[in-house]
Amino acid sequence: MRDHCRLPGSPGSWRSPLRGVRFTSVLGLVLLGGVTVLFVTGLVSYAAYNPDLSPVNDKTPDKGILGFYLFAWPTGPVWLYRLTQGAHVTLGVALVPVLLAKLWSVVPKLFALPPARSLAHALERLSLLLLVGGGLFEFTTGVLNVQLEYVFPGSFYPLHFYGAWVFAAAFAAHAVLKTPAALRAVRRRRDAGGPDGRDGGDLVPPRPGAPTVSRRGALWLVGGGSLLLGATTAGQSLGGPLRRTALLAPHGGAGPSGGPNGFQINKTAAYAGITPADTHGDAWRLVLTGPAGTVRLGRADLLRLPLHSSSLPIACVEGWSTDDQWWQGVRLRDLAALAGYRGDPPDVFVESLQRHGAFRRAALRANQVADPRSLLALRVNGEDLSPDHGHPARIIVPAAPGVLNTKWVARLTFGDL
């Protein structure tokens, strides 16, 4: 009966023989490399959204010095955002078993008593609180956003951004303090203190229970779980036949329907509040604004302009992307010329007809407007755009996040933003 009444801080509360310094060190070193890649690719994603371009694109206001690294996102190679964000999401999902195993391996330390033996010890415990809390927050919000079921209060973008910096600071401090010891522990031939030997570490329980699996077996189990999650997620970014392996991804599997418009979407016309009365016939006009004043063009007017084609994918922040689709429409730089810009085109502010959902408006940089592959697309794969893909016209820009490829475009305002 006494065993069942032990508090979490009692020495005999945690009896698993799997815990040990080398076991924890292996998991920690994997996280060291993986979390570093996650942090860098996450920052890159914020740069791709061009937060400093226009307030409408800035989903993380008041960044201050945290926005020091932001830069104009390039338009090539066309698969750039597909690669960086696909790697970010796939690696983040794959690291979930490693993170959970790491936290499980050190949980006795989290409940160690007394909670603070000195000021230095109290600061160390505080850094661990930020490390563990920040890690759980970042992984949880990231996975929920990938699954399109984000439920936290407030916008995902600032919460994930600021949470990443808190977690990264605690993670960097922890890495500086613990990496040398972790490397020494991993170099040992035997991970001791349980089913595999003795290591003398303070994670080893004083009276371990009977082993059911070796530490090596536990590491294989964690690694296998990570590989399985990665394999059932990566296909949504890689595309082609591998898309069918993305069993756990919202946009995995085959396309939602057949035909030229049969590829993945995020927002349907019904979700965005778009009705046929908004987009068909004389009801729809594209409004261009620039030095030439206001120019209004119907779809038939646009089809009479020189049309160009681009083979481009759509890549989204949730990690999914389409294969390359063949888009046909009017170059954005040609529309800038119609608006009165005969030389180098400027930035453009894009407004959509959509009534519901985020990113009804977006801003594109001048380098994106000037790229000859950037289109106001009217057709895809030889057929008119479907309502769900943005009929009567949508933006398609190489290497840009999917939300900047605005659908159901109503107005383009050219000029410095």
C-alpha positions in Angstrom: 0.0 0.0 0.0 2.9 2.3 0.8 4.2 2.0 -2.8 0.9 3.3 -4.2 1.0 6.4 -2.0 4.4 7.7 -3.1 4.4 11.3 -4.3 6.0 12.0 -7.7 9.0 13.5 -6.0 9.8 10.4 -3.9 13.0 8.5 -4.9 11.1 5.3 -5.5 8.3 6.7 -7.6 9.9 6.1 -11.0 11.1 2.6 -11.3 11.5 2.0 -15.1 14.9 0.4 -15.8 15.0 2.1 -19.2 15.9 5.4 -17.8 19.6 6.3 -18.0 22.0 9.0 -19.1 22.9 7.5 -22.4 19.3 6.7 -23.3 18.3 10.3 -22.6 21.4 11.6 -24.4 20.7 9.8 -27.6 17.2 11.3 -27.7 18.5 14.7 -26.8 21.1 14.8 -29.6 18.4 13.7 -32.1 16.3 16.6 -30.9 19.2 19.0 -31.1 19.6 18.4 -34.8 15.9 18.2 -35.5 14.7 21.2 -33.6 17.4 23.3 -35.1 16.1 22.5 -38.6 12.5 23.1 -37.4 13.5 26.5 -36.1 15.3 27.6 -39.2 12.6 26.4 -41.6 9.9 28.0 -39.4 11.7 31.4 -39.6 12.0 31.0 -43.4 8.2 30.5 -43.6 7.6 33.8 -41.9 10.0 35.5 -44.4 8.0 33.8 -47.2 4.9 35.6 -45.9 6.7 38.9 -46.3 5.6 40.3 -42.9 7.4 43.6 -43.6 5.8 44.2 -46.9 2.4 45.4 -45.8 0.4 45.4 -42.6 -2.2 43.1 -44.3 0.5 40.4 -44.6 1.8 40.9 -41.1 0.2 38.3 -39.0 2.8 38.9 -36.2 2.8 42.6 -35.4 5.2 44.3 -33.1 8.0 41.8 -33.8 10.6 44.3 -32.9 14.1 42.9 -33.0 12.7 39.4 -33.6 12.1 40.4 -37.2 15.7 41.3 -37.9 16.2 38.5 -40.4 13.2 39.1 -42.7 14.0 39.5 -46.4 12.3 39.7 -49.7 11.3 36.2 -50.6 12.6 35.0 -54.0 10.5 33.5 -56.8 12.9 30.7 -57.6 13.3 27.9 -57.6 9.6 27.4 -57.9 9.6 24.5 -55.5 11.4 26.5 -52.7 8.5 26.9 -50.3 7.3 23.4 -51.1 10.7 22.1 -49.9 11.2 24.3 -46.8 7.7 24.0 -45.4 7.3 20.4 -46.4 10.5 19.6 -44.5 9.3 21.7 -41.5 5.9 20.0 -41.2 7.1 16.4 -41.9 10.1 16.7 -39.6 7.9 18.2 -36.9 5.4 15.4 -37.0 8.2 12.8 -37.1 9.9 14.2 -34.0 6.8 13.8 -31.8 7.7 10.3 -30.6 11.3 11.5 -29.9 10.1 14.5 -27.9 7.6 12.4 -25.8 10.3 9.8 -25.1 12.8 12.5 -24.1 10.3 14.0 -21.7 9.4 10.6 -20.3 13.1 9.8 -19.7 13.7 12.9 -17.6 10.3 13.2 -15.8 11.8 12.2 -12.4 13.9 15.4 -12.6 10.9 17.5 -13.2 9.4 16.3 -9.9 12.6 16.3 -7.9 12.4 17.8 -4.4 13.2 20.3 -3.1 12.1 22.4 -6.1 15.0 24.8 -5.6 18.2 24.3 -3.6 19.8 27.6 -4.6 19.2 30.6 -6.8 21.2 29.0 -9.6 19.2 25.8 -9.2 16.0 27.8 -9.3 17.0 29.5 -12.5 17.9 26.1 -14.0 14.4 24.7 -13.1 12.8 27.8 -14.6 14.7 27.2 -17.9 13.5 23.6 -17.8 9.9 24.8 -17.4 10.3 27.1 -20.4 11.9 24.3 -22.3 9.3 21.6 -21.6 6.3 24.0 -21.8 7.6 25.7 -24.9 8.3 22.4 -26.7 4.9 21.0 -25.9 3.2 24.2 -27.0 5.1 24.5 -30.3 4.6 20.9 -31.2 0.9 20.9 -30.2 -0.1 24.1 -32.0 1.9 23.0 -35.0 0.2 19.6 -35.3 -3.2 21.1 -34.7 -2.6 23.7 -37.5 -1.4 20.9 -39.9 -4.6 19.0 -39.2 -6.7 22.2 -39.9 -8.2 21.9 -36.4 -6.5 24.8 -34.7 -8.3 25.5 -31.4 -6.1 27.8 -29.4 -7.4 31.3 -28.7 -5.8 34.0 -30.9 -4.1 33.7 -34.3 -1.8 30.8 -34.9 0.9 32.9 -36.5 1.9 35.2 -33.6 1.4 32.5 -31.0 3.6 30.0 -32.9 6.2 32.7 -33.7 6.7 34.1 -30.2 6.4 30.6 -28.7 9.2 29.5 -31.1 11.5 32.2 -29.8 10.9 31.3 -26.1 11.4 27.6 -26.8 14.5 28.3 -28.9 16.1 30.4 -26.2 15.5 27.8 -23.5 16.6 25.0 -25.9 19.8 26.8 -26.9 20.7 27.4 -23.2 20.0 23.8 -22.4 22.0 22.6 -25.4 25.0 24.6 -24.4 24.9 23.2 -20.9 24.1 19.6 -21.7 25.5 18.7 -25.1 29.1 18.0 -24.0 27.8 15.6 -21.3 25.4 14.0 -23.8 28.2 13.4 -26.3 30.4 11.8 -23.6 27.5 9.5 -22.6 26.8 8.4 -26.2 30.4 7.5 -26.8 30.2 4.9 -24.1 29.8 1.4 -25.4 27.2 0.3 -22.9 24.2 2.3 -21.7 24.1 1.2 -18.1 21.9 1.4 -15.1 19.2 -1.1 -16.2 18.8 -3.9 -18.7 22.0 -2.9 -20.6 24.4 -2.3 -17.7 25.3 0.5 -15.3 26.0 4.1 -16.1 25.8 5.7 -12.6 23.6 8.5 -13.8 21.1 10.3 -11.6 18.3 9.2 -13.9 18.7 5.5 -12.9 16.1 4.5 -10.4 17.4 3.3 -7.0 15.2 0.2 -7.2 14.4 -0.5 -10.8 11.6 -2.7 -11.8 11.9 -5.8 -13.9 12.8 -5.0 -17.6 10.4 -5.8 -20.4 12.5 -4.4 -23.2 16.1 -3.2 -23.5 17.1 0.4 -23.9 18.2 -0.4 -27.4 14.8 -1.9 -28.2 13.1 1.2 -26.7 15.2 3.4 -29.0 14.3 1.3 -32.0 10.6 1.6 -31.0 10.9 5.4 -30.8 12.8 5.6 -34.1 10.3 3.3 -35.8 7.4 5.4 -34.6 9.2 8.5 -36.0 9.8 6.9 -39.3 6.2 5.7 -39.6 4.9 9.2 -38.8 7.3 10.8 -41.3 6.4 8.2 -44.0 2.7 8.8 -43.6 3.1 12.6 -43.7 5.8 13.3 -46.3 3.8 12.2 -49.3 1.6 15.2 -49.1 4.6 17.4 -49.9 6.4 15.0 -52.3 3.4 14.4 -54.5 3.0 11.9 -57.3 2.4 8.3 -56.4 3.8 9.0 -52.9 0.8 11.1 -52.1 -1.1 7.9 -51.4 1.3 7.1 -48.5 0.3 10.3 -46.7 -2.4 8.5 -44.7 -2.3 10.8 -41.7 -2.2 14.1 -43.6 -5.3 16.1 -44.4 -4.3 16.5 -48.0 -2.8 13.1 -48.5 -4.2 10.4 -50.8 -5.6 11.0 -54.3 -7.0 14.3 -55.5 -10.5 15.3 -54.4 -11.9 14.6 -57.9 -10.9 13.8 -61.4 -10.3 16.1 -64.4 -8.1 19.2 -64.9 -9.3 20.8 -61.7 -8.9 17.6 -59.6 -6.1 18.6 -57.3 -6.0 19.7 -53.6 -7.6 22.8 -52.2 -7.8 24.4 -48.8 -10.9 26.6 -49.0 -13.9 25.8 -51.1 -16.0 28.5 -52.7 -18.9 27.6 -50.4 -16.6 28.1 -47.3 -15.4 31.4 -48.6 -19.0 32.6 -49.2 -18.7 32.7 -53.0 -21.9 32.2 -55.0 -22.4 31.8 -58.7 -24.1 35.3 -58.8 -20.7 36.8 -57.7 -18.6 35.3 -60.4 -20.5 34.7 -63.6 -21.3 36.9 -66.6 -21.4 40.7 -66.1 -21.5 40.3 -62.3 -17.7 40.1 -62.1 -15.2 42.7 -63.0 -11.5 42.9 -62.3 -10.6 46.4 -61.0 -7.1 47.6 -61.7 -5.8 50.8 -59.9 -2.6 52.7 -60.6 -1.3 55.9 -62.3 -3.7 55.3 -65.2 -6.6 55.6 -62.8 -9.2 52.8 -62.5 -9.5 50.1 -65.2 -12.3 47.6 -65.2 -12.0 44.3 -67.1 -14.4 41.5 -67.6 -13.3 37.9 -68.1 -13.8 38.2 -71.8 -11.5 41.3 -71.8 -8.8 39.4 -70.0 -9.0 36.5 -72.4 -8.4 38.9 -75.3 -5.1 40.0 -73.7 -1.9 38.1 -74.4 -2.1 34.9 -72.4 0.9 33.1 -71.0 1.5 29.7 -69.3 3.4 28.6 -66.2 3.9 25.2 -64.7 3.8 25.7 -60.9 2.8 23.9 -57.7 0.8 25.3 -54.8 2.5 24.8 -51.4 0.8 25.6 -48.1 1.9 26.3 -44.6 0.2 23.1 -43.5 2.9 21.2 -45.3 0.9 20.0 -48.3 1.5 20.8 -51.9 0.1 20.0 -55.3 2.1 18.6 -58.2 3.0 21.1 -60.9 -0.2 22.4 -62.6 -0.3 24.1 -66.0 -1.7 27.5 -65.5 -2.8 30.0 -68.2 -3.6 33.6 -67.8 -2.3 37.2 -68.0 1.0 38.2 -66.5 0.9 40.4 -63.5 3.5 42.7 -65.0 1.2 43.2 -68.0 -1.7 44.1 -65.8 0.7 46.6 -64.0 1.4 48.1 -67.4 -2.4 48.5 -68.0 -2.6 50.2 -64.7 0.0 52.8 -65.8 3.4 51.3 -64.9 5.4 51.1 -68.1 8.7 50.4 -66.5 9.5 48.0 -63.6 6.3 47.0 -61.9 5.7 47.9 -58.3 4.2 45.9 -55.4 0.5 45.0 -55.7 -2.3 44.7 -53.2 -4.7 41.9 -54.0 -8.3 41.7 -52.8 -10.6 38.8 -53.1 -14.4 38.4 -53.3 -14.3 35.9 -50.4 -16.5 36.8 -47.4 -15.2 34.3 -44.8 -11.8 33.1 -43.7 -8.4 34.6 -43.4 -6.2 36.1 -46.2 -9.0 37.8 -48.0 -6.4 40.3 -48.9 -2.7 39.9 -49.6 0.3 41.9 -50.8 3.0 40.8 -53.3 6.4 42.3 -53.6 7.6 43.9 -56.8 10.0 41.0 -57.6 7.0 38.7 -57.5 5.0 40.9 -59.8 7.9 41.2 -62.2 8.5 37.5 -62.6 7.2 36.4 -66.0 5.7 33.2 -64.4 3.5 35.2 -62.1 -0.1 35.2 -63.5 -3.6 36.2 -62.9 -4.7 32.7 -63.9 -7.9 32.1 -65.8 -7.4 28.4 -66.7 -5.6 25.4 -65.3 -4.6 22.3 -67.2 -6.4 23.5 -70.3 -9.8 24.1 -68.6 -11.4 27.1 -67.0 -10.8 27.3 -63.3 -13.4 25.6 -61.2 -15.2 27.6 -58.5 -13.2 26.0 -55.7 -9.9 26.8 -57.5 -10.8 30.5 -57.8 -13.0 31.1 -60.9 -13.1 33.5 -62.5 -9.5 34.5 -61.8 -6.8 33.8 -59.2 -3.2 34.7 -58.5 -0.4 32.1 -59.1 3.1 33.1 -58.1 6.2 30.9 -58.1 7.6 29.8 -54.7 5.0 31.8 -52.7 3.0 30.3 -49.9 -0.4 29.1 -51.0 -2.4 31.7 -49.1 -0.7 34.4 -51.2 -2.1 32.8 -54.4 -5.3 34.6 -53.8 -8.5 33.1 -55.3 -11.6 34.9 -56.6 -9.6 38.1 -57.3 -11.7 41.3 -57.5 -9.2 44.1 -57.3 -5.5 44.7 -57.9 -4.0 48.0 -56.6 -0.5 48.6 -57.9 1.9 50.9 -56.2 4.4 51.1 -53.3 2.8 49.6 -50.2 
